[in-house]
């Protein structure tokens, strides 16, 4: 519980710091933070587009071996809270598997699920649901154990 609270604090502070810095679009962490992976309804398998996005993140992480990544799985609202929390966790774990299978040390990856709790797009349309079925990525600090 303490670790989860610390990660939430880091996320909140990280977002404020990045917003307040007025970073340009070519700042090195932008690809890791901004490119989301989207999923089909009730699925956690990675589509080819998701794999291309993750391949870019893998190249970034290999270029910056001291960075750690935080992966947050999200869902749309059309199931129970428990189901969506589990599905969000499976989505984050599937991304972790892909990163690890492609050479990223699992100690550099933290996972969390939000389920349906933090929709990216409000509303009850197919388009809103599609945007909310996602994984987000954050840089959470330096890893000294590469």
C-alpha positions as CSV (number, residue, x, y, z in Angstrom):
1,X,0.0,0.0,0.0
2,X,2.8,2.4,0.9
3,X,4.6,1.7,-2.4
4,X,1.3,2.3,-4.4
5,X,0.9,5.7,-2.6
6,X,4.4,6.6,-3.3
7,X,4.0,5.8,-7.0
8,X,0.8,7.9,-7.2
9,X,2.7,10.8,-5.6
10,X,5.5,10.4,-8.1
11,X,3.0,10.3,-11.0
12,X,1.3,13.5,-9.8
13,X,4.5,15.3,-9.2
14,X,6.0,14.1,-12.5
15,X,3.0,15.4,-14.4
16,X,3.2,18.8,-12.7
17,X,7.0,19.0,-13.3
18,X,6.6,18.1,-17.0
19,X,3.7,20.5,-17.4
20,X,5.5,23.3,-15.6
21,X,8.7,23.0,-17.6
22,X,7.2,23.8,-20.9
23,X,9.1,21.0,-22.5
24,X,9.3,21.0,-26.3
25,X,8.0,18.0,-28.3
26,X,11.5,16.8,-29.0
27,X,12.4,16.3,-25.3
28,X,13.7,12.7,-24.9
29,X,11.0,11.4,-22.6
30,X,8.0,12.5,-24.7
31,X,7.8,9.3,-26.8
32,X,7.6,7.2,-23.6
33,X,5.1,9.4,-21.9
34,X,2.8,10.4,-24.8
35,X,2.4,7.3,-26.9
36,X,-0.4,5.2,-25.5
37,X,-1.1,1.5,-26.3
38,X,-4.7,0.8,-27.0
39,X,-6.6,-2.5,-26.7
40,X,-9.7,-4.2,-28.0
41,X,-12.8,-4.7,-25.8
42,X,-12.1,-7.3,-23.1
43,X,-8.6,-8.0,-24.5
44,X,-5.1,-7.6,-23.3
45,X,-3.2,-9.0,-26.3
46,X,-0.9,-6.6,-28.1
47,X,-1.9,-5.6,-31.7
48,X,0.8,-4.9,-34.3
49,X,0.4,-1.2,-33.8
50,X,0.9,-1.6,-30.1
51,X,4.1,-3.6,-30.7
52,X,5.4,-0.9,-33.0
53,X,4.8,1.7,-30.2
54,X,6.5,-0.6,-27.6
55,X,9.5,-1.2,-30.0
56,X,10.1,2.5,-29.9
57,X,9.9,2.5,-26.1
58,X,12.3,-0.4,-26.0
59,X,14.8,1.5,-28.1
60,X,14.4,4.5,-25.8
61,X,14.9,2.4,-22.7
62,X,18.0,0.8,-24.2
63,X,19.4,4.2,-25.1
64,X,18.8,5.4,-21.5
65,X,19.6,2.4,-19.3
66,X,19.3,4.3,-16.1
67,X,15.6,5.1,-16.6
68,X,12.7,3.1,-15.1
69,X,9.2,3.0,-16.7
70,X,5.8,2.9,-15.0
71,X,3.0,1.2,-16.9
72,X,-0.6,1.9,-16.0
73,X,-3.4,-0.3,-17.4
74,X,-6.8,1.3,-18.0
75,X,-10.3,0.1,-19.2
76,X,-13.6,1.5,-20.3
77,X,-16.5,1.5,-17.9
78,X,-18.6,-1.3,-19.3
79,X,-17.8,-4.0,-16.7
80,X,-17.6,-4.4,-12.9
81,X,-14.8,-2.6,-11.0
82,X,-13.2,-5.9,-10.1
83,X,-13.2,-7.1,-13.7
84,X,-11.8,-3.9,-15.0
85,X,-9.0,-3.8,-12.3
86,X,-8.0,-7.3,-13.3
87,X,-8.1,-6.5,-17.0
88,X,-6.1,-3.4,-16.5
89,X,-3.5,-5.4,-14.6
90,X,-3.4,-8.0,-17.4
91,X,-2.8,-5.2,-19.9
92,X,0.1,-3.8,-17.9
93,X,1.6,-7.3,-17.4
94,X,1.3,-8.1,-21.1
95,X,3.3,-4.9,-21.9
96,X,5.8,-5.9,-19.2
97,X,6.2,-9.4,-20.8
98,X,6.8,-7.8,-24.2
99,X,9.4,-5.4,-22.8
100,X,11.2,-8.1,-20.9
101,X,11.2,-10.5,-23.9
102,X,12.9,-7.7,-25.9
103,X,15.7,-7.1,-23.5
104,X,14.4,-4.8,-20.8
105,X,15.3,-5.8,-17.2
106,X,12.0,-6.4,-15.3
107,X,13.5,-4.4,-12.4
108,X,13.1,-1.3,-14.6
109,X,9.4,-1.8,-14.9
110,X,6.7,-0.9,-12.4
111,X,3.0,-1.8,-13.0
112,X,-0.3,-0.5,-11.8
113,X,-4.0,-0.9,-12.8
114,X,-6.6,1.9,-12.7
115,X,-9.4,-0.2,-14.3
116,X,-12.1,2.2,-15.3
117,X,-11.3,4.8,-12.6
118,X,-9.5,7.4,-14.8
119,X,-11.1,7.7,-18.2
120,X,-9.1,9.6,-20.8
121,X,-12.2,10.6,-22.7
122,X,-15.6,11.1,-20.9
123,X,-18.7,9.7,-22.5
124,X,-20.5,6.5,-23.4
125,X,-19.7,6.3,-27.1
126,X,-17.7,3.7,-29.0
127,X,-15.0,6.3,-29.7
128,X,-14.7,7.2,-26.0
129,X,-14.5,3.6,-25.0
130,X,-11.8,2.9,-27.5
131,X,-9.6,5.7,-26.2
132,X,-10.1,4.6,-22.6
133,X,-8.9,1.0,-23.2
134,X,-5.3,1.9,-23.0
135,X,-1.9,1.7,-21.2
136,X,-0.1,4.8,-20.2
137,X,3.7,5.2,-19.6
138,X,5.7,7.3,-17.2
139,X,9.3,7.7,-16.4
140,X,9.5,7.3,-12.6
141,X,13.1,7.7,-11.8
142,X,16.6,6.4,-12.3
143,X,17.5,2.8,-11.9
144,X,20.9,2.3,-10.4
145,X,20.9,-1.5,-10.8
146,X,20.6,-1.7,-14.6
